[in-house]
Amino acid sequence: MLREDERGQGTVEYAVVLGVLMCVVVALGALHDALGAGLFVEHALSAASHHVQASVGWLADVFVY
């Protein structure tokens, strides 16, 4: 038999789990949109080009010195 102060525990647990599940679904939807738009590929390409330019300049500095 449940005590009076534990009657709503199941409802609260259900609400918390449902809230977390909704956050996960929304985050997965945002990730899907970002992947579909090519955002990560574009960012990786721009970061790689900066890295290549920086490494070429660093290499030239080493050999010029």
mmJSON file of the N, C-alpha and C atoms, coordinates in Angstrom:
{"data_MODEL":{"atom_site":{
"group_PDB":["ATOM","ATOM","ATOM","ATOM","ATOM","ATOM","ATOM","ATOM","ATOM","ATOM","ATOM","ATOM","ATOM","ATOM","ATOM","ATOM","ATOM","ATOM","ATOM","ATOM","ATOM","ATOM","ATOM","ATOM","ATOM","ATOM","ATOM","ATOM","ATOM","ATOM","ATOM","ATOM","ATOM","ATOM","ATOM","ATOM","ATOM","ATOM","ATOM","ATOM","ATOM","ATOM","ATOM","ATOM","ATOM","ATOM","ATOM","ATOM","ATOM","ATOM","ATOM","ATOM","ATOM","ATOM","ATOM","ATOM","ATOM","ATOM","ATOM","ATOM","ATOM","ATOM","ATOM","ATOM","ATOM","ATOM","ATOM","ATOM","ATOM","ATOM","ATOM","ATOM","ATOM","ATOM","ATOM","ATOM","ATOM","ATOM","ATOM","ATOM","ATOM","ATOM","ATOM","ATOM","ATOM","ATOM","ATOM","ATOM","ATOM","ATOM","ATOM","ATOM","ATOM","ATOM","ATOM","ATOM","ATOM","ATOM","ATOM","ATOM","ATOM","ATOM","ATOM","ATOM","ATOM","ATOM","ATOM","ATOM","ATOM","ATOM","ATOM","ATOM","ATOM","ATOM","ATOM","ATOM","ATOM","ATOM","ATOM","ATOM","ATOM","ATOM","ATOM","ATOM","ATOM","ATOM","ATOM","ATOM","ATOM","ATOM","ATOM","ATOM","ATOM","ATOM","ATOM","ATOM","ATOM","ATOM","ATOM","ATOM","ATOM","ATOM","ATOM","ATOM","ATOM","ATOM","ATOM","ATOM","ATOM","ATOM","ATOM","ATOM","ATOM","ATOM","ATOM","ATOM","ATOM","ATOM","ATOM","ATOM","ATOM","ATOM","ATOM","ATOM","ATOM","ATOM","ATOM","ATOM","ATOM","ATOM","ATOM","ATOM","ATOM","ATOM","ATOM","ATOM","ATOM","ATOM","ATOM","ATOM","ATOM","ATOM","ATOM","ATOM","ATOM","ATOM","ATOM","ATOM","ATOM","ATOM","ATOM","ATOM","ATOM","ATOM","ATOM"],
"id":[1,2,3,4,5,6,7,8,9,10,11,12,13,14,15,16,17,18,19,20,21,22,23,24,25,26,27,28,29,30,31,32,33,34,35,36,37,38,39,40,41,42,43,44,45,46,47,48,49,50,51,52,53,54,55,56,57,58,59,60,61,62,63,64,65,66,67,68,69,70,71,72,73,74,75,76,77,78,79,80,81,82,83,84,85,86,87,88,89,90,91,92,93,94,95,96,97,98,99,100,101,102,103,104,105,106,107,108,109,110,111,112,113,114,115,116,117,118,119,120,121,122,123,124,125,126,127,128,129,130,131,132,133,134,135,136,137,138,139,140,141,142,143,144,145,146,147,148,149,150,151,152,153,154,155,156,157,158,159,160,161,162,163,164,165,166,167,168,169,170,171,172,173,174,175,176,177,178,179,180,181,182,183,184,185,186,187,188,189,190,191,192,193,194,195],
"type_symbol":["N","C","C","N","C","C","N","C","C","N","C","C","N","C","C","N","C","C","N","C","C","N","C","C","N","C","C","N","C","C","N","C","C","N","C","C","N","C","C","N","C","C","N","C","C","N","C","C","N","C","C","N","C","C","N","C","C","N","C","C","N","C","C","N","C","C","N","C","C","N","C","C","N","C","C","N","C","C","N","C","C","N","C","C","N","C","C","N","C","C","N","C","C","N","C","C","N","C","C","N","C","C","N","C","C","N","C","C","N","C","C","N","C","C","N","C","C","N","C","C","N","C","C","N","C","C","N","C","C","N","C","C","N","C","C","N","C","C","N","C","C","N","C","C","N","C","C","N","C","C","N","C","C","N","C","C","N","C","C","N","C","C","N","C","C","N","C","C","N","C","C","N","C","C","N","C","C","N","C","C","N","C","C","N","C","C","N","C","C","N","C","C","N","C","C"],
"label_atom_id":["N","CA","C","N","CA","C","N","CA","C","N","CA","C","N","CA","C","N","CA","C","N","CA","C","N","CA","C","N","CA","C","N","CA","C","N","CA","C","N","CA","C","N","CA","C","N","CA","C","N","CA","C","N","CA","C","N","CA","C","N","CA","C","N","CA","C","N","CA","C","N","CA","C","N","CA","C","N","CA","C","N","CA","C","N","CA","C","N","CA","C","N","CA","C","N","CA","C","N","CA","C","N","CA","C","N","CA","C","N","CA","C","N","CA","C","N","CA","C","N","CA","C","N","CA","C","N","CA","C","N","CA","C","N","CA","C","N","CA","C","N","CA","C","N","CA","C","N","CA","C","N","CA","C","N","CA","C","N","CA","C","N","CA","C","N","CA","C","N","CA","C","N","CA","C","N","CA","C","N","CA","C","N","CA","C","N","CA","C","N","CA","C","N","CA","C","N","CA","C","N","CA","C","N","CA","C","N","CA","C","N","CA","C","N","CA","C","N","CA","C","N","CA","C","N","CA","C"],
"label_alt_id":[null,null,null,null,null,null,null,null,null,null,null,null,null,null,null,null,null,null,null,null,null,null,null,null,null,null,null,null,null,null,null,null,null,null,null,null,null,null,null,null,null,null,null,null,null,null,null,null,null,null,null,null,null,null,null,null,null,null,null,null,null,null,null,null,null,null,null,null,null,null,null,null,null,null,null,null,null,null,null,null,null,null,null,null,null,null,null,null,null,null,null,null,null,null,null,null,null,null,null,null,null,null,null,null,null,null,null,null,null,null,null,null,null,null,null,null,null,null,null,null,null,null,null,null,null,null,null,null,null,null,null,null,null,null,null,null,null,null,null,null,null,null,null,null,null,null,null,null,null,null,null,null,null,null,null,null,null,null,null,null,null,null,null,null,null,null,null,null,null,null,null,null,null,null,null,null,null,null,null,null,null,null,null,null,null,null,null,null,null,null,null,null,null,null,null],
"label_comp_id":["MET","MET","MET","LEU","LEU","LEU","ARG","ARG","ARG","GLU","GLU","GLU","ASP","ASP","ASP","GLU","GLU","GLU","ARG","ARG","ARG","GLY","GLY","GLY","GLN","GLN","GLN","GLY","GLY","GLY","THR","THR","THR","VAL","VAL","VAL","GLU","GLU","GLU","TYR","TYR","TYR","ALA","ALA","ALA","VAL","VAL","VAL","VAL","VAL","VAL","LEU","LEU","LEU","GLY","GLY","GLY","VAL","VAL","VAL","LEU","LEU","LEU","MET","MET","MET","CYS","CYS","CYS","VAL","VAL","VAL","VAL","VAL","VAL","VAL","VAL","VAL","ALA","ALA","ALA","LEU","LEU","LEU","GLY","GLY","GLY","ALA","ALA","ALA","LEU","LEU","LEU","HIS","HIS","HIS","ASP","ASP","ASP","ALA","ALA","ALA","LEU","LEU","LEU","GLY","GLY","GLY","ALA","ALA","ALA","GLY","GLY","GLY","LEU","LEU","LEU","PHE","PHE","PHE","VAL","VAL","VAL","GLU","GLU","GLU","HIS","HIS","HIS","ALA","ALA","ALA","LEU","LEU","LEU","SER","SER","SER","ALA","ALA","ALA","ALA","ALA","ALA","SER","SER","SER","HIS","HIS","HIS","HIS","HIS","HIS","VAL","VAL","VAL","GLN","GLN","GLN","ALA","ALA","ALA","SER","SER","SER","VAL","VAL","VAL","GLY","GLY","GLY","TRP","TRP","TRP","LEU","LEU","LEU","ALA","ALA","ALA","ASP","ASP","ASP","VAL","VAL","VAL","PHE","PHE","PHE","VAL","VAL","VAL","TYR","TYR","TYR"],
"label_asym_id":["A","A","A","A","A","A","A","A","A","A","A","A","A","A","A","A","A","A","A","A","A","A","A","A","A","A","A","A","A","A","A","A","A","A","A","A","A","A","A","A","A","A","A","A","A","A","A","A","A","A","A","A","A","A","A","A","A","A","A","A","A","A","A","A","A","A","A","A","A","A","A","A","A","A","A","A","A","A","A","A","A","A","A","A","A","A","A","A","A","A","A","A","A","A","A","A","A","A","A","A","A","A","A","A","A","A","A","A","A","A","A","A","A","A","A","A","A","A","A","A","A","A","A","A","A","A","A","A","A","A","A","A","A","A","A","A","A","A","A","A","A","A","A","A","A","A","A","A","A","A","A","A","A","A","A","A","A","A","A","A","A","A","A","A","A","A","A","A","A","A","A","A","A","A","A","A","A","A","A","A","A","A","A","A","A","A","A","A","A","A","A","A","A","A","A"],
"label_entity_id":["1","1","1","1","1","1","1","1","1","1","1","1","1","1","1","1","1","1","1","1","1","1","1","1","1","1","1","1","1","1","1","1","1","1","1","1","1","1","1","1","1","1","1","1","1","1","1","1","1","1","1","1","1","1","1","1","1","1","1","1","1","1","1","1","1","1","1","1","1","1","1","1","1","1","1","1","1","1","1","1","1","1","1","1","1","1","1","1","1","1","1","1","1","1","1","1","1","1","1","1","1","1","1","1","1","1","1","1","1","1","1","1","1","1","1","1","1","1","1","1","1","1","1","1","1","1","1","1","1","1","1","1","1","1","1","1","1","1","1","1","1","1","1","1","1","1","1","1","1","1","1","1","1","1","1","1","1","1","1","1","1","1","1","1","1","1","1","1","1","1","1","1","1","1","1","1","1","1","1","1","1","1","1","1","1","1","1","1","1","1","1","1","1","1","1"],
"label_seq_id":[1,1,1,2,2,2,3,3,3,4,4,4,5,5,5,6,6,6,7,7,7,8,8,8,9,9,9,10,10,10,11,11,11,12,12,12,13,13,13,14,14,14,15,15,15,16,16,16,17,17,17,18,18,18,19,19,19,20,20,20,21,21,21,22,22,22,23,23,23,24,24,24,25,25,25,26,26,26,27,27,27,28,28,28,29,29,29,30,30,30,31,31,31,32,32,32,33,33,33,34,34,34,35,35,35,36,36,36,37,37,37,38,38,38,39,39,39,40,40,40,41,41,41,42,42,42,43,43,43,44,44,44,45,45,45,46,46,46,47,47,47,48,48,48,49,49,49,50,50,50,51,51,51,52,52,52,53,53,53,54,54,54,55,55,55,56,56,56,57,57,57,58,58,58,59,59,59,60,60,60,61,61,61,62,62,62,63,63,63,64,64,64,65,65,65],
"pdbx_PDB_ins_code":[null,null,null,null,null,null,null,null,null,null,null,null,null,null,null,null,null,null,null,null,null,null,null,null,null,null,null,null,null,null,null,null,null,null,null,null,null,null,null,null,null,null,null,null,null,null,null,null,null,null,null,null,null,null,null,null,null,null,null,null,null,null,null,null,null,null,null,null,null,null,null,null,null,null,null,null,null,null,null,null,null,null,null,null,null,null,null,null,null,null,null,null,null,null,null,null,null,null,null,null,null,null,null,null,null,null,null,null,null,null,null,null,null,null,null,null,null,null,null,null,null,null,null,null,null,null,null,null,null,null,null,null,null,null,null,null,null,null,null,null,null,null,null,null,null,null,null,null,null,null,null,null,null,null,null,null,null,null,null,null,null,null,null,null,null,null,null,null,null,null,null,null,null,null,null,null,null,null,null,null,null,null,null,null,null,null,null,null,null,null,null,null,null,null,null],
"Cartn_x":[0.834,0.0,0.877,0.543,1.344,1.038,2.09,1.885,1.356,0.765,0.154,1.177,2.404,3.385,4.081,3.771,4.387,3.396,2.218,1.215,1.552,2.209,2.504,3.883,4.586,5.959,6.016,5.13,5.125,4.848,3.953,3.63,4.823,5.502,6.672,7.786,8.019,9.052,8.714,7.446,7.009,7.253,6.943,7.133,8.611,9.469,10.897,11.452,11.096,11.585,11.055,9.81,9.245,9.956,10.28,11.006,12.395,13.089,14.426,14.324,13.341,13.158,12.865,12.067,11.772,13.024,13.869,15.128,16.03,16.087,16.903,16.372,15.066,14.464,14.73,14.608,14.861,16.336,17.236,18.668,19.019,18.431,18.684,18.136,17.009,16.459,17.36,17.912,18.828,20.105,20.602,21.789,21.529,20.359,19.986,19.941,19.363,19.31,20.699,21.577,22.942,23.716,23.545,24.228,23.678,22.377,21.759,22.178,22.424,22.827,24.315,25.064,26.491,27.303,26.756,27.425,28.743,28.771,29.986,31.065,30.654,31.624,32.219,31.381,31.862,32.828,32.497,33.381,34.708,34.654,35.884,36.764,36.164,36.951,37.59,36.843,37.425,38.517,38.336,39.373,40.602,40.411,41.549,42.335,41.655,42.377,43.182,42.637,43.401,44.605,44.421,45.514,46.624,46.244,47.239,47.985,47.269,47.925,48.87,48.453,49.291,50.512,50.333,51.471,52.475,52.027,52.942,53.742,53.087,53.798,54.806,54.452,55.356,56.554,56.304,57.376,58.33,57.779,58.619,59.465,58.892,59.651,60.825,60.616,61.681,62.812,62.49,63.534,64.213,63.504,64.105,65.055,64.756,65.607,66.938],
"Cartn_y":[-1.187,0.0,1.248,2.204,3.42,4.402,5.06,6.139,7.35,8.26,9.428,10.308,10.405,11.288,10.647,9.42,8.736,8.482,9.03,8.751,9.332,10.469,11.106,10.791,9.869,9.588,9.045,8.141,7.571,8.627,9.543,10.602,11.53,11.852,12.726,12.029,10.754,10.017,9.948,9.725,9.685,11.041,12.132,13.475,13.77,13.358,13.602,12.799,11.53,10.685,11.192,11.603,12.144,13.426,14.284,15.518,15.233,14.275,13.905,13.301,12.456,11.849,12.906,13.888,14.956,15.771,16.013,16.725,15.935,14.627,13.784,13.809,13.738,13.758,15.095,16.198,17.514,17.657,17.183,17.257,16.41,15.238,14.399,15.05,15.72,16.44,17.577,18.317,19.407,18.862,17.748,17.119,16.636,16.078,15.621,16.792,17.901,19.079,19.61,19.63,20.13,19.206,17.913,16.972,17.058,17.227,17.334,18.593,19.662,20.921,20.948,19.96,19.909,20.845,21.217,22.168,21.623,20.356,19.773,19.59,19.229,19.065,20.411,21.43,22.775,23.279,23.048,23.468,22.71,21.423,20.631,21.098,21.414,21.898,23.248,24.129,25.442,25.333,24.47,24.284,23.624,22.694,22.025,23.004,23.895,24.851,25.816,26.232,27.097,26.358,25.106,24.318,24.134,23.881,23.69,24.996,26.107,27.396,27.715,27.436,27.717,26.807,25.551,24.635,24.957,25.422,25.807,27.03,27.984,29.167,28.813,27.92,27.47,26.743,25.915,25.177,26.114,27.121,28.107,28.884,29.251,29.96,29.118,27.842,26.958,26.899,26.735,26.609,27.939,29.04,30.353,30.723,30.309,30.646,29.983],
"Cartn_z":[0.0,0.0,0.0,-0.829,-0.959,0.157,0.575,1.543,0.803,1.52,0.884,0.17,0.68,0.061,-1.138,-1.503,-2.636,-3.773,-3.706,-4.718,-6.078,-6.137,-7.422,-7.964,-7.323,-7.738,-9.164,-9.512,-10.863,-11.926,-11.62,-12.571,-12.769,-11.69,-11.784,-12.564,-12.299,-13.034,-14.517,-14.836,-16.226,-16.889,-16.209,-16.775,-17.004,-16.068,-16.223,-17.401,-17.485,-18.577,-19.917,-19.956,-21.199,-21.614,-20.659,-20.961,-21.523,-20.921,-21.412,-22.806,-23.023,-24.334,-25.399,-25.069,-26.022,-26.344,-25.348,-25.59,-26.534,-26.35,-27.214,-28.648,-28.806,-30.144,-30.837,-30.109,-30.694,-31.072,-30.216,-30.513,-31.732,-31.849,-33.025,-34.289,-34.184,-35.333,-35.771,-34.819,-35.147,-35.768,-35.244,-35.813,-37.231,-37.473,-38.815,-39.793,-39.367,-40.24,-40.546,-39.539,-39.749,-40.684,-40.529,-41.41,-42.827,-42.959,-44.277,-45.016,-44.276,-44.893,-45.22,-44.768,-45.034,-44.15,-43.025,-42.138,-41.618,-41.226,-40.665,-41.735,-42.928,-44.014,-44.385,-44.459,-44.782,-43.714,-42.456,-41.366,-41.415,-41.696,-41.769,-42.921,-44.054,-45.19,-44.915,-44.277,-43.983,-42.926,-41.954,-40.936,-41.537,-42.449,-43.081,-43.934,-44.634,-45.469,-44.611,-43.471,-42.563,-42.006,-41.702,-41.14,-42.175,-43.412,-44.462,-44.707,-44.75,-44.96,-43.804,-42.588,-41.425,-41.41,-41.773,-41.734,-42.838,-43.987,-45.065,-44.632,-44.005,-43.522,-42.447,-41.55,-40.493,-41.099,-42.086,-42.739,-43.479,-44.133,-44.825,-43.826,-42.684,-41.661,-41.162,-41.008,-40.522,-41.538,-42.822,-43.821,-44.142,-44.019,-44.278,-43.162,-41.954,-40.83,-40.999],
"occupancy":[1.0,1.0,1.0,1.0,1.0,1.0,1.0,1.0,1.0,1.0,1.0,1.0,1.0,1.0,1.0,1.0,1.0,1.0,1.0,1.0,1.0,1.0,1.0,1.0,1.0,1.0,1.0,1.0,1.0,1.0,1.0,1.0,1.0,1.0,1.0,1.0,1.0,1.0,1.0,1.0,1.0,1.0,1.0,1.0,1.0,1.0,1.0,1.0,1.0,1.0,1.0,1.0,1.0,1.0,1.0,1.0,1.0,1.0,1.0,1.0,1.0,1.0,1.0,1.0,1.0,1.0,1.0,1.0,1.0,1.0,1.0,1.0,1.0,1.0,1.0,1.0,1.0,1.0,1.0,1.0,1.0,1.0,1.0,1.0,1.0,1.0,1.0,1.0,1.0,1.0,1.0,1.0,1.0,1.0,1.0,1.0,1.0,1.0,1.0,1.0,1.0,1.0,1.0,1.0,1.0,1.0,1.0,1.0,1.0,1.0,1.0,1.0,1.0,1.0,1.0,1.0,1.0,1.0,1.0,1.0,1.0,1.0,1.0,1.0,1.0,1.0,1.0,1.0,1.0,1.0,1.0,1.0,1.0,1.0,1.0,1.0,1.0,1.0,1.0,1.0,1.0,1.0,1.0,1.0,1.0,1.0,1.0,1.0,1.0,1.0,1.0,1.0,1.0,1.0,1.0,1.0,1.0,1.0,1.0,1.0,1.0,1.0,1.0,1.0,1.0,1.0,1.0,1.0,1.0,1.0,1.0,1.0,1.0,1.0,1.0,1.0,1.0,1.0,1.0,1.0,1.0,1.0,1.0,1.0,1.0,1.0,1.0,1.0,1.0,1.0,1.0,1.0,1.0,1.0,1.0],
"B_iso_or_equiv":[0.0,0.0,0.0,0.0,0.0,0.0,0.0,0.0,0.0,0.0,0.0,0.0,0.0,0.0,0.0,0.0,0.0,0.0,0.0,0.0,0.0,0.0,0.0,0.0,0.0,0.0,0.0,0.0,0.0,0.0,0.0,0.0,0.0,0.0,0.0,0.0,0.0,0.0,0.0,0.0,0.0,0.0,0.0,0.0,0.0,0.0,0.0,0.0,0.0,0.0,0.0,0.0,0.0,0.0,0.0,0.0,0.0,0.0,0.0,0.0,0.0,0.0,0.0,0.0,0.0,0.0,0.0,0.0,0.0,0.0,0.0,0.0,0.0,0.0,0.0,0.0,0.0,0.0,0.0,0.0,0.0,0.0,0.0,0.0,0.0,0.0,0.0,0.0,0.0,0.0,0.0,0.0,0.0,0.0,0.0,0.0,0.0,0.0,0.0,0.0,0.0,0.0,0.0,0.0,0.0,0.0,0.0,0.0,0.0,0.0,0.0,0.0,0.0,0.0,0.0,0.0,0.0,0.0,0.0,0.0,0.0,0.0,0.0,0.0,0.0,0.0,0.0,0.0,0.0,0.0,0.0,0.0,0.0,0.0,0.0,0.0,0.0,0.0,0.0,0.0,0.0,0.0,0.0,0.0,0.0,0.0,0.0,0.0,0.0,0.0,0.0,0.0,0.0,0.0,0.0,0.0,0.0,0.0,0.0,0.0,0.0,0.0,0.0,0.0,0.0,0.0,0.0,0.0,0.0,0.0,0.0,0.0,0.0,0.0,0.0,0.0,0.0,0.0,0.0,0.0,0.0,0.0,0.0,0.0,0.0,0.0,0.0,0.0,0.0,0.0,0.0,0.0,0.0,0.0,0.0],
"pdbx_formal_charge":[null,null,null,null,null,null,null,null,null,null,null,null,null,null,null,null,null,null,null,null,null,null,null,null,null,null,null,null,null,null,null,null,null,null,null,null,null,null,null,null,null,null,null,null,null,null,null,null,null,null,null,null,null,null,null,null,null,null,null,null,null,null,null,null,null,null,null,null,null,null,null,null,null,null,null,null,null,null,null,null,null,null,null,null,null,null,null,null,null,null,null,null,null,null,null,null,null,null,null,null,null,null,null,null,null,null,null,null,null,null,null,null,null,null,null,null,null,null,null,null,null,null,null,null,null,null,null,null,null,null,null,null,null,null,null,null,null,null,null,null,null,null,null,null,null,null,null,null,null,null,null,null,null,null,null,null,null,null,null,null,null,null,null,null,null,null,null,null,null,null,null,null,null,null,null,null,null,null,null,null,null,null,null,null,null,null,null,null,null,null,null,null,null,null,null],
"auth_seq_id":[1,1,1,2,2,2,3,3,3,4,4,4,5,5,5,6,6,6,7,7,7,8,8,8,9,9,9,10,10,10,11,11,11,12,12,12,13,13,13,14,14,14,15,15,15,16,16,16,17,17,17,18,18,18,19,19,19,20,20,20,21,21,21,22,22,22,23,23,23,24,24,24,25,25,25,26,26,26,27,27,27,28,28,28,29,29,29,30,30,30,31,31,31,32,32,32,33,33,33,34,34,34,35,35,35,36,36,36,37,37,37,38,38,38,39,39,39,40,40,40,41,41,41,42,42,42,43,43,43,44,44,44,45,45,45,46,46,46,47,47,47,48,48,48,49,49,49,50,50,50,51,51,51,52,52,52,53,53,53,54,54,54,55,55,55,56,56,56,57,57,57,58,58,58,59,59,59,60,60,60,61,61,61,62,62,62,63,63,63,64,64,64,65,65,65],
"auth_comp_id":["MET","MET","MET","LEU","LEU","LEU","ARG","ARG","ARG","GLU","GLU","GLU","ASP","ASP","ASP","GLU","GLU","GLU","ARG","ARG","ARG","GLY","GLY","GLY","GLN","GLN","GLN","GLY","GLY","GLY","THR","THR","THR","VAL","VAL","VAL","GLU","GLU","GLU","TYR","TYR","TYR","ALA","ALA","ALA","VAL","VAL","VAL","VAL","VAL","VAL","LEU","LEU","LEU","GLY","GLY","GLY","VAL","VAL","VAL","LEU","LEU","LEU","MET","MET","MET","CYS","CYS","CYS","VAL","VAL","VAL","VAL","VAL","VAL","VAL","VAL","VAL","ALA","ALA","ALA","LEU","LEU","LEU","GLY","GLY","GLY","ALA","ALA","ALA","LEU","LEU","LEU","HIS","HIS","HIS","ASP","ASP","ASP","ALA","ALA","ALA","LEU","LEU","LEU","GLY","GLY","GLY","ALA","ALA","ALA","GLY","GLY","GLY","LEU","LEU","LEU","PHE","PHE","PHE","VAL","VAL","VAL","GLU","GLU","GLU","HIS","HIS","HIS","ALA","ALA","ALA","LEU","LEU","LEU","SER","SER","SER","ALA","ALA","ALA","ALA","ALA","ALA","SER","SER","SER","HIS","HIS","HIS","HIS","HIS","HIS","VAL","VAL","VAL","GLN","GLN","GLN","ALA","ALA","ALA","SER","SER","SER","VAL","VAL","VAL","GLY","GLY","GLY","TRP","TRP","TRP","LEU","LEU","LEU","ALA","ALA","ALA","ASP","ASP","ASP","VAL","VAL","VAL","PHE","PHE","PHE","VAL","VAL","VAL","TYR","TYR","TYR"],
"auth_asym_id":["A","A","A","A","A","A","A","A","A","A","A","A","A","A","A","A","A","A","A","A","A","A","A","A","A","A","A","A","A","A","A","A","A","A","A","A","A","A","A","A","A","A","A","A","A","A","A","A","A","A","A","A","A","A","A","A","A","A","A","A","A","A","A","A","A","A","A","A","A","A","A","A","A","A","A","A","A","A","A","A","A","A","A","A","A","A","A","A","A","A","A","A","A","A","A","A","A","A","A","A","A","A","A","A","A","A","A","A","A","A","A","A","A","A","A","A","A","A","A","A","A","A","A","A","A","A","A","A","A","A","A","A","A","A","A","A","A","A","A","A","A","A","A","A","A","A","A","A","A","A","A","A","A","A","A","A","A","A","A","A","A","A","A","A","A","A","A","A","A","A","A","A","A","A","A","A","A","A","A","A","A","A","A","A","A","A","A","A","A","A","A","A","A","A","A"],
"auth_atom_id":["N","CA","C","N","CA","C","N","CA","C","N","CA","C","N","CA","C","N","CA","C","N","CA","C","N","CA","C","N","CA","C","N","CA","C","N","CA","C","N","CA","C","N","CA","C","N","CA","C","N","CA","C","N","CA","C","N","CA","C","N","CA","C","N","CA","C","N","CA","C","N","CA","C","N","CA","C","N","CA","C","N","CA","C","N","CA","C","N","CA","C","N","CA","C","N","CA","C","N","CA","C","N","CA","C","N","CA","C","N","CA","C","N","CA","C","N","CA","C","N","CA","C","N","CA","C","N","CA","C","N","CA","C","N","CA","C","N","CA","C","N","CA","C","N","CA","C","N","CA","C","N","CA","C","N","CA","C","N","CA","C","N","CA","C","N","CA","C","N","CA","C","N","CA","C","N","CA","C","N","CA","C","N","CA","C","N","CA","C","N","CA","C","N","CA","C","N","CA","C","N","CA","C","N","CA","C","N","CA","C","N","CA","C","N","CA","C","N","CA","C","N","CA","C","N","CA","C"],
"pdbx_PDB_model_num":[1,1,1,1,1,1,1,1,1,1,1,1,1,1,1,1,1,1,1,1,1,1,1,1,1,1,1,1,1,1,1,1,1,1,1,1,1,1,1,1,1,1,1,1,1,1,1,1,1,1,1,1,1,1,1,1,1,1,1,1,1,1,1,1,1,1,1,1,1,1,1,1,1,1,1,1,1,1,1,1,1,1,1,1,1,1,1,1,1,1,1,1,1,1,1,1,1,1,1,1,1,1,1,1,1,1,1,1,1,1,1,1,1,1,1,1,1,1,1,1,1,1,1,1,1,1,1,1,1,1,1,1,1,1,1,1,1,1,1,1,1,1,1,1,1,1,1,1,1,1,1,1,1,1,1,1,1,1,1,1,1,1,1,1,1,1,1,1,1,1,1,1,1,1,1,1,1,1,1,1,1,1,1,1,1,1,1,1,1,1,1,1,1,1,1]
}}}
